[in-house]
Amino acid sequence: MHSLPFSDLPLSSAMLANLDKLGFKQMTAIQAQSLPTILDNKDVIAQAKTGSGKTAAFGIGTLSKLDHKQFQVQSLILCPTRELAEQVAEALRQLAKFSQNIKILTLCGGVPVHPQQSALKHGVHIVVGTPGRVLKHLKDRRLKLETLNTCVLDEADRMLDMGFQEDIYKIIEQMPKQRQTLLFSATYPEGIQSLSQTIQTHAERITVENEAKSNSINEYFYQIASTDKLSGLIHLLAHHQPNNVIIFSNTKAQAQKIAAQLRAENIHALAIHGDLEQFQRTDVIVQFANQSCPVLVATDVAARGIDIKALSMVVNYDMPHDQTIYTHRIGRTARAGETGLAVSLATEQEARAYQEAEREFSHSLPPKSPAPYRLQAQKQTLLIKGGKKHKIRPGDILGALTKEGGIAGKHVGKIHCDSQQSYVAIEKALLEKAYKHLKNSRIKGRKFPIIPLR
């Protein structure tokens, strides 16, 4: 079923042309199973893992019935974290390119309220946000949902895990009763069923089971003493030689400690956890995504929304407390049919809990390489203290480096522009040249501070 073309759906020619331009040729399983129901304006509760194409499923459905002439909130998409909300918003902006005037706004914590209030005042079509900040704007009467026709809960299971259930119900109370509600979840705990029964009407249940089977994840389990975990981790990294890896820890302090220990062993690692300021989290995520840092040590909540299409390896340095979190973690590798690797390190107590779930643990690691192992990025990131608010676009930065700076485009990596600042990855050999040029040149007629991130 997932090989059906998008042209089989009742979509406008402009939307189909844009989908084709974006490379959307055939529907994934979740798209093929959910889109006909979504386009029929019915409620849907769908179980599908990250990377299955669910954002495009609810995005296409939402955009297809949007009245772009009415500058009022017609769709609200709730996400568990700012990182995921920003990714969803960016994906929707790409899908919305079939129309010139669709306004999409993110409402998330960790950033100033006033620019969000100004954007709401001027009118938006779609709001993508986290429950806490959305609720704040509703209480302040800056955000009004009287004209809403579609509500989407993305990664609903994680929102419940993070304690957002009460906020979600308060937000739902502000919506018209006549609306379409779409609920997407990677797992299906009891709370999801209760949530669906409360906020949805005759929702069609969709479960994509064959999607997980089509993704090939090689799973390895090792029982190891807690004092040997760091050396065991380095041993396994040396054995598998991943291009990039996310290492999961159960605590913030442990994540910070592991990253520091890896750096001391010549392995370039950064930590991400809830104690970081939002700008620090963004710095870390961008560096990992643009290949300026190959190793990310993360807690579960902080890792939500990190979407790396080609992730070589996931490591459970600490075993998660339940199977659903384990599923979320390893689902970050083997995206879109690729092969991935998941390695788990467990103490005797942790292994005993997982053996009850029919996991077999090895007591010996693979043969050790005689050569010392090091893992360093080939690129480094420059932070430019200017962004979209200063009318800076990726093409402006690329032009400044290639046309004026004499750096070939092949040496420039990903460029990411936020509201107030931008990031560009540069091959390390040319970093100093790029830094000096950008520091002394103008972008959009202005000089901006340039900071190398390490």
Buried (B, 14 or more C-beta within 10 A) or exposed (E): EBEBBBEEBEBEEEBBEBBEEBEBEEBBBBBBBBBBBBBEEBBBBBBBBBBBBBBBBBBBBBBBBBEBEEBEBBBBBBBBBBBBBBBBBBBBBBBBBBBEEBBBBBBBBEBEBEEBBEBBEEEBBBBBBBBEBBBBBBEEEBBEBEBBBBBBBBBBBBBBBBEBBEBBEBBBEBBEEEBBBBBBBBBBBEBBEEBBEEBBEEBBEBEBEEBBEBBEBEBBBBBBEEEBBBEBBBBBBBBBEBEBBBBBBBEBEBBBBBBEBBBEBEBBBBBBBEBBEEBBBBBBBBBBBBBBBBBBBBBBBBBBBBBBEEBBBBBBBBBBEEEBBBBBBBBBBBBEEBEBBBBBBBBEEBBEBBBEEEBEBEEEBEEEEEEEBEBEBEBBBBBBEBBEEBEBBBEBBBBBBBEEBEBEEEBBBBBBBBEBBBBBBBBBEBBEBBBEBBBEBEBEEEEBEBBEBE
